[in-house]
Amino acid sequence: MKRFAASRISIGLSSCGVASGGEPVRAILDEAARAAGDPGLVVAVGCNGMCHREPIVEVETRGGSRYHYVNVTPEAAGAIALRHIAPHSFSSRWRRLFRDTKQLEAHLFDPAAAASSWFAKQRRVVLENCGLIDPNSIHDAIARGGWQAFREILTNKVDPAEVIERIAASGLRGRGGAGFPTGRKWGLARSQAAQPKYVVCNGDEGDPGAFMDRLVLEADPHRVIEGLALAAYAVGAPEGFFYIRAEYPLAVRNIRHALAQAEREGLLGNDILGSGFNLRIEVREGAGAFVCGEETALIRSLEGRRGTPRLRPPFPVERGFRNRPTVINNVETLACVPWILRHGASAFSALGTTSSKGTKVFALAGKVKRGGLIEVPMGLTIGEIVNEIGGGVPEGRTFKAVQIGGPSGGCIPAALADTPIDYDALPATGAIMGSGGLVVLDDRDCMVDIARFFLQFTQAESCGKCTFCRIGTKRMLEILDRLCSGEGRPGDIETLESLASAVAQASLCGLGQTAPNPVLTTLRYFRDEYEAHLYEKRCPAGRCKRLIRYQINANCIGCTLCAKACPVGAIQAAPYERHVIDQSLCTRCDECRRVCQDSAVEVV
């Protein structure tokens, strides 16, 4: 094998990289690097967004070339070591361990192909450093512009009011869901007379299918810290907090490590850069309550109390943490701030649409060929994201809908794939932007069951403080359970619709107000599926187990694969004869259909 000596080898070890088997890959590369006398050769970086390609290894050679390897296995890592690290003194041992070096070519990835598909319609602002820097190195961050805006603002003693004006001029709106103008929020907090003031980064990401905040915190922690520090300077806050859910241990660890580095570099603490500005930032871990993503519930949790929302006004910018003015921004919002102050407000406002400036990060997941973290200009359509960036749904399936905005969002049908992603168009469909979860659904997804899944989540996560959310969502869930089990009653659909509207209008906080969205949007666009469940006792998607049955048709050749796969013995092996499913034993686990190679198992 021809060798191309490496000057740096990067491996993505965010949560997705670790979950995909990145640690054993790193161990092999590290062993080879140490044996070659270059222990610092291998660097762990964050995720570049291509979660579907993890583990990803990038090699920079001494000649200036770059090699990208994807879906790397330990065996492929050994071959990478042979090609880019191993000296002749021990290459024979590695050749014995990894004889098949030809398979390495299967992992070699052409970045140009990604540029024409995955990255073609993306525009990276928040994610510009993700996958390129060591998240545990402040020097890597600084080399790519990290802390530059903060240094310039403090060194030049820029008026905090001017900082707020720049953010307002950029058109940046909160990326946590509500879309409130960031500059306006900061201005309101600064105008308050009460002291001290506080800034908080909301990293309590709890939406099913969402992982935007987690990966940004893991991959580029200094970016978010700098954004929070700039917010603190702008509003005059001497103290800040990161509120991160405890289920994100790598994000918590990286932020704590980055804070310690920033303090050692004199970027946090007392009299920062001789400006007279003091700032101390702490990390607080949330216990995982979804309702604590709502800012007033988050504040109560931050104070050590039970995380339940309260009525607004007064808003947190007036009376928040410890009854003092408090600015709460989410991870993505804060990550935009340093970029805006480095490149200028006009550069950010040039992206997106008239009313929705800049970019939006989405966690693209579900029934899609290419899933991961993406960042697109506001105004890109749902269809462009699903079909061009995501590569569409798997072969043989049909794109049916997207669930956007998490459990508080809504289901938008494929017929509305031309809907642009912005703060005006999405609410018109009945959905919301939310924090950025985007789950793709295909023709095997039952929309009644999807609505039930998300309502189960929000009903369980309700804090129980207000009656409409506590009881209303429970009654809605009971109706959906009946429909999915074939026990629907006349009038159930109308009652469900009425309850959903009442819960949305009368709930105290955003959780209850938006919990009915998945139900209301599926009723709006897929009412025929509800009617099939109620009147025909049938699930058109073949998903609801109580409404379907499996049968074996005339295509069966008696191969016995289905009988071997059935976990409950509902199919007796009959070689070369058509098999039969015992309906009294069948659990509708789908194993028989999955293993059948002759399309002999059908759902009816």
N, C-alpha and C positions, 0 to 999 in steps of 0.2 A: 504494500500500500504506500502510495506517495504521501510524504509527510509535509505538513504546513505548520510550522511551529507557532504556538499561540503566544500572544502578549497579554491577553486577558480572556477569561472564560466566564460568562455570566449564566447563571441558572435561576429561573423564576421560582421563588420559594415563598410566595404569598400562600394564603390558605388553600387556593385551588391547586397550586403547584405541589404543596405538601400532600393534599388529598389524592393527587394523581400519581404519587409515587416518586416525588422529586428528591426526597432525602436519601434513598439508596443510590440514586444517580449521583448526587453530590458527593456521597461518601467515596464512590469509586474515583471520581475526578480528583477529589482531594488527596486520595492515596497516591494517585499517579503524580500529582503536582509535588507532593512532599518527596516522593522518591526521585523526582527530577531536580530536587533542590530549589523549588520555587513555591513555597507553601502559600503565598498570597495570590497565586495565579487565579484561583477560582473564587468568584464573588457571587454572593446571593443577592439577587435583585427582587423587586416586586413584580407583580403581574402586569403585562403589557395590554391586557384586555382580552387576549385570545385564549380564554379559558379552555376552549374545546381542543386546543393544541398542546396543553400542558402534559408533561413537563417540557419546557422549552429551554434549549441551551444555545447560546450565541457565542461564537468564537471570533475574536479579533486576532489576526495573525500579525507577526512582526513585519510582514510585507505590506500591511494595510488592507488586506482583504477581510471580508466578513463571511462567516458560514453560520447558517441558522439551521438548527436541528429541532424537530418537533416530535411530540409523543415519544419522548426518549425513554427507552427501557434500560435497565442495568447492563444488559448485553450491548446495547447501542452505546452506552456510556463508555464501556471498555474499548469499543472500536474508535470512539472519539478520542480517547486517551492515546491510543496507538497512532492515530493520525496527527494529533496536535500537541501531544505532551511527551510521550514515552521516549526516553533516550535508548540508545542501542544496548546499554548495559542490562536493561531488564525487559526489553521488548519481547524477548523470546518467551518469558513467563506469561506476559500478557497475551501473546499469540496463542499459548496453550489454553488460557482461560477463555479467550474470545476468538475462536477459530474463524467464525463466519463474519468476516468484515464486509462482505458484499452487502449484507442487509443494512449497513449504515446508509446506503444511498436512499433507502426507503424513508429515512427520517430527515434527509436533507430537504430544506424548504427554500423555495425561491421567494424572497421578499417582494419581488416585482409582481408576483401573482397575488400576494396579499394586498399590495397597493392598488391593484385593479379590481379587487373584490371587497375584502374586509375593511380596508382603510380608505377606499376611494372616496366615499361620501362623508367620511368623518372629518372633524376639525378639532384638534386637540388643544384645549386650554387647560382644563382641570387635570387631564391625564398626560400632559406633555412630558413629564419626567418618569411616568410609571413604566417599569420594565427596563429603564435605562440607568438608574442610579441604585447604589446600595442604600437602602432606607436607614441603615444604622450609621451612615457617614455624613456628618454635616458638611464635610469638604466636598463630597460628591454633589450635594444639594447646592452649595455655593457656586460650584463650577458651572452649574446650569441656571444661574440667576437667582438662586435661593437667598433670601434675606436682603437682596439688593434694594427692593422698594423700601423696606423698613429702615435700612441704613440711610438711604437718601433722605427720607422724610425726617428722621431724627437729626441727622447731621446738619441738614439745611434748615432745621427748626421750622418746617412747613406748618402753617396754621392748621390745627385740627379741623376747623370749619372748611378749609380748602380741600382737605382729604375727603370730607363728606360730600362736597360739591362734585368732586371727580367721580366718586362712586355713583352719585345721583345722575350725573350726566351720561354715565355708561349705560344706564337703563337696567342695571342688574336688579333682578327680583329674587326673592327667597326661593331657593330650590328645594325646600322641605315640603312643599305641597300647596301652601296658601298663595304663594307668589307675591307677597307684599314687597313693595319697593325697598331695597336695602338702604339706600341713602336716606330715604324718608325716616325709616326706623332709627337709624343712627342719629339723625338730626333731632328727633323727638327725645331721645335719651339724653343727648348733650344739653338740650334746653332745660332739663329738669334741675332744680336748685339743690335737691337733696343729695347728700354725700354719705358714704362713698357709693360709687357706681360699680356695676359688675358686667362682665361679658362671659357668655357661656357658649361652648360649641356643643350642639346637640348631635351626638353620635349614637343615639339610641335607635338604631335602624331595626325595625321589627317586622317589616312586611314579608310575607312568604314570597320567595322567589327574588328578593332584592338583596344585593350585596355591593352596592355602589360605595357607600361610606366605608364599609369594612376594607375594601381593597385600596381605596385612596389613603386611608389611615395607615394601612400596612406598607404601601409602596412608596409614599411620599409624605411622611409625617411632618417634615419641616415646612412644607408648603402650607399645611393647615394651621400649624402653630403661628407662622408668620401672619396669616390672615387674621387670626384671633388677636395677635399683638397689635396689628394695625387698627382693628376695630376698637381695642382698648384705648389706644392713643387718640383715636378720633372722638370717642365719647367721654374721655377722661376717667377711665376706670383703672384703678391700681391693682385689681385682682381679677383673675379669670379662672374658668373651670372647663375641663373636658368631661362631659358626661357620656361615657361609653358603656354599652352593655357588657356584662362580664362574660357573655358567650363569645366575645371577640378577644381572646387572650393575646393573640399576636398583635392586634391593633393596640391594645392597652400597653403591651410591653414596648412596642416601637415608639409610641408617643412618649412614654416615660423616659426612655433612653434618649430620645431627641430633645426633650425638655432639659435633661441634665447636660447634654452637649451645648445647648443654647446658653444655659447659665454659665458654663465654663468659658464660653466665647464672649461673655459680656453682653449678650443680646437679650437677656432677661435678668431681672434683679433690680438693684437700686442705681439710680442715676445712669441709665442705659446710654452708652456712647456719649457721656457727658452732657446729655440733653436735659437733665433734671427729671426725666420721666421714670417712674418706678412701676414695675409690673411683676407680679408673682402669679404663676399658673399652676394649678393642681389638677390631678386626674381623680375623678370619682367614678366608680363602677356601678352601673345600674343592675338591678336584679332580673331584668328581662321582661318587665311588664310593658305591653304594647302601648297602653294608655300614657306611659311616661314619655312618649314621643310628643305628646301635647304639652306646650310650653308651661302652662300653669301647674300641671301634674309633675312635670320634670322638676320645677322649682321646689315643690313640696318634698319630692324625693331627695333633692340636693340638700335640703335642710334637715334630712333625717326623719321625715314624717312619711305617712302613707301617701303614695302617689295618686291623688285624686284631683281632678280639675276643679276650678272655681269659676264663678261668673266673671265675665269681663264686660265693661271696664270695672276697676282700673286695669289697664294693660301692664304687662311686665316692664315696659319702658318707663312707666310711671311708678309702679310699686311691684317689684318682683322679688328677687332673692333678698331675704331679711328685710322686706318692705322697702327696698331701695331700688332706684332705676336699674333695670337689667336688660341688656341686649342678648337675645338668643338667636343664633344663626346655625344652620346645619353645616355639615362638613363641606358639601359641594359649594355652597355659597361662599364660605370663607376661602376655599381654594381658588376661587375666581379673583379675589381681591388683589393679591400680589401681581397677578398677570395684568390686571387693569391698570394698576399704578405704574407698572414697568412699561407697558406698551401704549398707554393712553386710553382715555374713555372712548374716543372716537373709533379706535381699533376694535373695541368690544362691541360698541353699538352698531358697527358696520356688519356684524354677524347677526343672523336671525331675521325677524320680521319687524314690522312697524311697532307692534305692541309687545313683542316678546324678543328681547335682545339677547345676543350671545349664543351659547351652546347649552345642551342638556346631556347629562350622562344617564344612560339607561343600562339596567341589567337585563340583557336579552336572554331569555330562557324558554323552556317548554319544547314544543314540537317543531324544532327548527334545526337545520343542519349545522349551523355555526353559532354557538352560544358564547356569551361572555360579556365583557364590559365595553360599551361603546360610547362615544361622545359625538354628537351631531349638531349642526347648526339648527336653531329653532326654525321651524317651517318645513323641514323635511317631512315627507309623508310616511304614514304607517307602512304602506306597501313598499316603499323604498327601503325602509329598515328591515322588514321581514324578508323580502325577496332578493334584494341586492346585497345588503350587508350580511344578513343571516343565511342567505342561500336558499331560502324557501323551506317548505316542510319536506320531510323525507319522501323518497320515491314511493308512489302508490297511494299517497295520502293527499287530501285536499285541505288547503288553508281555509279555516272556518271563522276564526275570530282572534282578537287579542284581548287579554285582560291587562289593562293599563292602570297604573296608580295604586297597585296593591289591593288589599281587602277593602280599602276606602274608595277604590276606583270603580271602573265599569268595564263591561265587555262590549267591544266595538266589532261588528261583523265585517267579514272580508269585503262585503259590498261597499263599505265605507273606507276602503284601504287608501283612498286618495285624500283622506283627512290629514291636514298638516298638524304636526306636533307644535302646538303653541297654547298660550293661556286663554285664547278666545275660542278656537275651533274645537278643542277637546270638550269643554263644558257644554257646548252645543249638542254634542252627541250623548250627553248624560254621564260622561266619564270625567275624570280630573287628571291633571298632570301627576299629582302625587309626588313622591320622592324619586320615582323613576323606575319602578318595576315594570317590565313588559314581558308578559308570558304569552307565547304563541300557542293557539289551540288548533287542532285539526278535526276531521270529520268523525273521529272516534271519541271525541269529548262531548259529553252530555251537558248542555248548558244549564239544565235544572240542577244537576249534580255539582257543576262548577259554582253556581250561586250558593248552594248548600255548603260547599267546602269553605268558601270565604266567610259566609255568615257564621258557620261553626267557630271560626277563628275569632271574629269580632265579638260574638256573643260570650265566648269563654274569656276574652280579654276585657270585657266591660268591667269598670270599677264598681258598678252597682249603685252609684250615687243617685242617678235619676231614674224614675220609673219607666219612662218610655224606652230608654236604652236597655235597662235591666230586664223588664218584662216583655216589652214589645219585640225585641230581637228573639227572645225565647219562644214566643208564640209564632213568629215567622218561621223559625227553625222547625218547630213541630209540624207546620204545614208542609214544608219542603221534605221533611222526613216521610210524611205520609205519601206525598206524590211519588217519591223515589222508591217506595216500597209497594206501590200499587194499591194503596188504601186511601187515596184521595176522595174527598167528599164534594158534593155539589156546592159551588160557591167558594171553594178554597182559593181559586185564582183571584177572584175579586177581593176576598178578605185579605189575601197576601198583599195585594196592591194597595189597599187602603191602609193596612198596618205600616207598610214601608213608607208611605207618604207621611203618616203621623209621626213615626220615629224620626224621620229626617227633619221635620219641622220643629219638633218639641224637645229634642235632646239637648243637654247642656253643652257638650263639647263636640269637637270635630269628629271624635270616634263615633258617637251615636248619630251625628248628623249625616255622616257619609256611609255608615254601615249598610244602609239599604241599597247603595248604588249598584252592586252586582246583581241584586234581585230586580231592581227597576229597569236596568239596561237589558237584562236577559228577557224580561217580560216584554219590553218594547220591541226587541229585534228577533226574539225566538219564541214568541208566544205559542206557535204551533207545537213546539216540543212540550210545553206545559200542558197543552190540551191533549196531546197524545198520551202523556202520563196519566192525566185525569180521566179522560173519557174512554181511551182505548186500552188502558193499562199496558202501555207499550213504551219502550225507550228507543226512539229512532236511532240513537247512536250506539245502541247495544252495550251500554255502560252500567246501568242500574241492575244489579244482580237479581233482585226480586221480580224484575219485569222481562227477563230474557231467559232463554235456555239454549244449550248447545246441542247440536245434532250432527250426525255424520251422514253425508250424502253419498251418492253413487260413485263419486270419484275415489272412494276408499279402495286400496289394493291389498289391505290386510298386512301392512308392514309392521304393525304392533308398536310403532313409536309412541302413539298417543296413550296406549295402555301402560307403557313403561313410564311415561311422564306423569300420569295421573296420580296425585298424592293421596287420594282417598279410595282408590280401587273402584271408581265408578265405571271404568271400562275394562272388560275382561279381554285378555289377549286371544285372538282367534286368527292365527296365521293364514294369510291368503283369502280371508273372508271379510266381508263388510262388518265393521265393528258397530257396537251399540252403546249408547251412554245411558246409565241408570240415573234417571232424573232425581230419584229420591236420595242419591248419594252425592250427586254433582254439586260442587261448591262454587261453580262459575269462576274458577281461578285463571282460566284462559291458557293453561299449560298445553292442553291438547291441540288447540288451534295454533299455538306458537310453534310447536315442533312438527306439525303436519307439513309434509313437503308436496302434497298433491291437492291442496285446497279442498280437502274433503271435510273439514270441520267448519261449520257455519253457525252463526249466531242468529237466532230468530226470536 
